[in-house]
Amino acid sequence: MAKILVTGGTGYIGSHTVVELIQSGYEVIIIDSLKNSYIQVLDGIERITGSRPEFIKIDLTDYQSLDMFFNANSDIEGIIHFAALKAVGESVANPIDYYHTNITGLLNLIQCCRKYNINNFVFSSSCTVYGQPDTLPVKETSPVIKPESPYGNTKRICEEILEDCSKAYRLKNISLRYFNPIGAHESANIGELPIGAPNNLVPIVTQVAAGLREKLTVYGNDYPTPDGTCIRDYIHVVDLAKAHVIALRRILENKTKSDCEYFNLGTGNGFSVLQVIESFERNSGMKLNYVIGERRPGDVIEIYADTSFANNELGWRAEESLDSMVSSSWKWQQRLPELYPDL
């Protein structure tokens, strides 16, 4: 089958998507800077699939290295683009890093697509492009506004770049706007493994439970939600990975209805921070040490998806429950000392 480039393929969502691609018969090549991931992730992919994808270390902001890569791999038929900085809070503190890395990386990649005649592109976007929506659930037709964080704004800008390039260069692309991925592969061979202090809720939960962190801080309990904490649409990373394979196949088989498409990927259900904590405690049998802190800049109060368009048009639907998501995350955390003894 087709040879597919996955940028950021050793990252959290990227690695799970690589697994699904290999298991669907695609040949996969990964490029990653390893700024936010570990090379040992390739071992986990190989344990699951029996196949070790080719890997080349490249930073997408380095156009010369990227051009050399494509010159040597002219048979690539499609790209799934994950490589980016991704933490909301960090982007508020360091916006220049986010605009440079996320936008320059995409521009360099599109330049190479033009030069080497690659016209099939799946983009890792985010529900942050909707900002704080006026109405819920969020549909693909909901207004795209300036997001609450520089991270979200880079995703909005990248979508606009892709839209303009689809018109000018006939670059067929699908932007997948996903909500909050959590969980890990059922084998516990790959999962979310942030470098340094985690920025997402569930890795902090599991690290506190494992005794690696003293406590979990819940950022605000005075929001206008039922329990006062922020609400998100959490989706299992494997459900999300499968959607990327379906989107890629849609493009490769010329089934897109326009050169630029958008799909929301979520479960359609919103869960609060405290509900996630309660689910973890119920499924692990442990009590978490958590405290209530101040609100965090850049956080949206509440957001969850209307997934009907993705369900009907892609034939895709999220299947895993919140309990299975947090349980798989805990299983992954418990296996980390075996897989990464030097961390």
C-alpha positions in Angstrom: 0.0 0.0 0.0 0.9 3.7 0.0 4.0 5.1 1.7 2.9 7.6 4.3 5.0 10.2 6.1 4.0 10.9 9.8 5.5 14.0 11.2 5.7 13.8 15.0 5.3 10.1 14.8 7.0 9.3 18.0 4.7 11.6 19.9 1.5 10.6 21.8 -1.1 10.7 19.1 1.4 10.2 16.3 2.7 6.9 17.7 -0.8 5.5 18.1 -1.7 6.6 14.6 1.5 4.9 13.3 0.3 1.6 14.9 -3.1 1.9 13.2 -1.5 2.7 9.8 0.9 -0.3 10.0 -1.9 -2.6 11.0 -3.9 -1.2 8.0 -1.1 -2.2 5.7 0.5 1.1 5.0 4.3 1.7 4.8 5.2 4.3 7.4 8.1 6.7 7.7 8.5 9.0 10.7 10.2 12.2 11.1 10.4 13.8 14.5 12.7 16.3 16.3 12.4 14.3 19.6 11.9 17.6 21.5 8.7 16.2 23.1 9.1 12.4 22.7 11.5 9.5 23.2 13.2 7.4 20.5 12.2 4.3 22.6 8.6 4.8 21.4 9.7 3.0 18.3 10.3 -0.1 20.4 6.7 0.0 21.6 5.4 0.4 18.1 7.4 -2.6 17.0 6.2 -4.7 20.0 2.6 -4.1 19.0 2.9 -4.4 15.2 5.9 -6.6 14.7 7.2 -3.9 12.3 9.7 -1.0 13.1 8.9 2.0 11.0 11.8 4.0 9.4 12.7 7.0 11.5 14.7 10.1 10.7 15.4 12.9 13.2 14.4 16.2 11.6 13.1 19.5 12.9 10.5 20.9 10.5 11.8 24.4 11.0 15.0 23.2 9.2 14.0 23.5 5.6 17.3 22.3 4.1 17.2 19.0 6.1 13.5 18.6 5.2 14.2 19.2 1.5 16.9 16.6 1.5 14.6 14.1 3.2 11.9 14.5 0.5 14.5 14.3 -2.3 15.5 10.9 -1.0 11.8 9.8 -0.4 10.1 10.9 -3.6 7.6 8.0 -3.4 5.7 9.3 -0.4 2.0 9.5 -1.3 0.5 11.1 1.8 1.3 13.1 4.9 -0.2 13.1 8.4 1.2 16.1 10.2 1.3 16.0 14.0 4.7 17.7 14.7 4.1 20.8 16.8 4.3 22.3 20.3 1.0 21.6 22.0 0.7 22.9 25.6 -1.9 25.7 26.2 -0.2 27.1 29.3 3.3 27.0 27.9 2.1 28.8 24.8 0.8 31.6 26.9 4.2 32.0 28.5 6.3 31.4 25.3 4.2 32.5 22.3 7.2 33.2 20.0 8.3 29.5 20.3 4.8 28.3 19.4 4.3 30.6 16.4 7.8 29.9 15.0 7.7 26.1 15.5 4.1 25.4 14.5 3.7 27.8 11.6 7.2 27.7 10.1 7.1 23.9 10.3 3.8 23.7 8.3 5.0 26.3 5.7 8.2 24.3 5.1 6.2 21.1 4.8 3.9 22.6 2.2 6.8 24.0 0.3 8.1 20.4 0.0 4.7 19.1 -0.9 4.6 21.5 -3.9 8.2 20.8 -4.9 7.8 17.0 -4.8 4.1 16.8 -5.9 2.6 15.4 -2.8 -1.1 16.5 -2.6 -2.6 14.3 0.1 -2.4 15.9 3.6 -4.1 15.2 6.9 -3.6 18.0 9.6 -3.7 17.5 13.3 -5.9 20.5 14.3 -7.8 21.2 17.6 -11.1 22.2 19.0 -9.2 25.3 20.4 -9.9 27.0 17.0 -13.5 27.5 18.3 -12.3 29.5 21.4 -15.0 29.7 24.0 -18.0 28.8 21.9 -21.3 30.6 22.4 -23.4 27.4 21.8 -22.7 23.8 22.6 -22.2 21.2 21.3 -19.7 22.6 18.7 -20.3 21.8 15.1 -17.9 22.2 12.1 -20.0 25.1 11.1 -19.6 26.9 14.4 -17.6 30.1 14.2 -13.8 29.8 14.2 -12.6 32.7 16.3 -9.4 33.8 17.8 -8.6 31.1 20.4 -7.9 31.7 24.1 -4.2 30.7 23.7 -1.3 31.1 21.3 -1.3 27.3 20.8 -4.9 27.4 19.7 -4.2 30.4 17.5 -1.4 28.5 15.7 -3.9 25.8 14.8 -6.4 28.4 13.5 -3.6 30.1 11.4 -2.4 26.7 10.1 -5.9 25.8 9.0 -6.1 29.1 7.1 -2.8 28.5 5.4 -4.0 25.0 4.3 -7.2 26.5 3.0 -5.4 29.1 0.9 -2.9 26.5 -0.4 -5.8 24.1 -1.3 -7.2 26.9 -3.5 -3.8 27.9 -5.0 -2.1 24.5 -5.4 -4.9 22.0 -5.2 -3.5 20.5 -2.0 -6.1 18.1 -0.8 -6.3 18.3 3.0 -8.4 17.3 5.9 -8.1 19.1 9.2 -9.2 16.9 12.1 -10.3 19.1 15.0 -10.0 16.9 18.0 -11.0 17.5 21.5 -9.1 16.0 24.5 -7.2 12.8 23.8 -6.4 10.6 26.8 -5.8 6.9 27.4 -3.2 4.5 26.0 -2.9 1.5 23.7 -4.5 -1.6 25.3 -1.1 -3.4 25.3 0.4 -0.6 27.4 3.4 -0.5 25.1 2.8 3.1 24.1 0.9 6.0 25.8 1.3 9.6 26.8 4.8 10.3 28.0 5.5 14.0 28.4 9.1 15.2 28.7 9.3 17.2 31.9 6.3 18.3 33.9 3.1 17.2 32.2 0.6 19.9 31.1 -2.4 17.7 30.5 -4.7 16.5 33.2 -4.5 12.7 33.0 -0.7 12.3 33.1 -0.7 14.4 36.2 -3.4 12.2 37.7 -1.5 9.0 37.1 1.8 10.5 38.2 0.3 11.6 41.5 -1.2 8.1 41.9 2.2 6.6 41.2 3.8 8.7 43.9 5.9 10.7 41.4 4.1 13.9 42.2 2.9 15.1 45.5 -0.5 16.5 44.4 -2.7 17.5 41.6 -3.8 21.1 41.3 -7.3 21.7 39.9 -7.2 25.1 38.2 -10.3 26.8 39.4 -13.6 25.5 40.9 -15.6 28.7 40.4 -16.5 28.3 36.7 -20.2 28.3 35.7 -20.4 24.5 35.4 -22.3 22.0 37.6 -19.3 21.3 39.9 -17.3 24.5 39.2 -14.5 22.9 37.2 -13.8 23.1 33.4 -15.6 20.6 31.1 -13.9 18.9 28.2 -14.8 16.2 25.6 -12.3 13.4 26.4 -11.6 10.9 23.6 -9.5 7.7 23.7 -6.3 8.2 21.7 -6.9 4.9 19.8 -10.3 6.1 18.6 -8.6 9.2 17.5 -5.8 7.4 15.7 -8.3 5.3 13.8 -10.0 8.4 12.5 -6.7 9.6 11.0 -6.4 6.4 9.0 -10.0 6.8 7.7 -9.3 10.4 6.8 -6.1 9.5 4.9 -7.9 6.7 3.0 -10.7 9.2 2.1 -8.1 11.5 0.5 -6.1 8.7 -1.2 -9.3 7.2 -2.7 -10.5 10.6 -4.0 -13.6 10.5 -1.9 -13.3 14.1 -0.5 -16.1 16.5 -1.5 -13.7 19.5 -1.5 -10.0 20.1 -1.4 -10.3 21.3 2.2 -12.4 19.5 4.7 -12.9 19.7 8.5 -14.1 17.2 11.0 -14.7 17.3 14.8 -13.4 14.3 16.6 -14.8 13.7 20.1 -17.3 11.6 21.9 -20.0 14.3 22.1 -20.0 14.1 25.9 -18.5 16.7 28.3 -16.8 15.6 31.6 -15.5 18.0 34.2 -12.1 17.8 35.8 -13.6 16.5 39.0 -15.5 13.8 37.1 -12.3 12.6 35.6 -10.7 12.4 39.0 -13.7 10.5 40.3 -13.5 8.0 37.4 -9.9 7.4 38.1 -10.5 6.9 41.8 -13.3 4.5 41.1 -11.4 2.4 38.6 -8.1 2.3 40.4 -9.4 2.0 43.9 -7.1 4.9 45.0 -7.7 8.3 46.5 -5.9 11.2 44.8 -4.3 14.0 46.6 -5.6 17.1 44.9 -6.1 20.8 45.8 -8.0 23.6 44.3 -5.9 26.4 42.7 -6.4 29.6 40.8 -7.8 29.6 37.3 -5.2 29.0 34.6 -4.8 31.6 31.8 -5.9 30.3 28.4 -8.4 27.7 29.7 -11.8 27.5 28.0 -14.7 27.0 30.5 -16.6 24.3 28.6 -16.5 22.6 25.2 -17.7 19.4 23.7 -18.3 18.2 20.2 -21.2 17.5 17.9 -19.7 14.5 16.1 -22.6 13.7 13.8 -20.8 15.0 10.6 -17.7 12.8 11.3 -20.0 9.9 12.2 -22.0 10.1 9.0 -19.4 11.3 6.5 -16.4 9.3 7.6 -18.2 6.4 9.0 -16.3 6.8 12.2 -17.4 6.9 15.8 -15.6 7.0 19.2 -16.2 3.8 21.0 -14.3 3.9 24.3 -15.8 5.2 27.6 -14.2 7.6 30.1 -13.6 4.7 32.5 -11.8 2.7 29.8 -9.7 5.8 29.0 -8.5 6.4 32.5 -8.0 2.7 33.2 -5.7 2.4 30.2 -3.8 5.4 31.2 -3.2 3.9 34.7 -2.1 0.6 33.1 0.4 2.5 31.0 1.7 4.5 34.0 2.2 1.3 36.0 4.3 -0.2 33.2 6.5 2.8 32.6 9.2 1.7 35.1 9.7 -1.5 33.1 9.7 0.2 29.7 11.7 3.3 30.7 13.8 2.4 33.7 16.1 5.4 33.3 13.3 8.0 33.5 
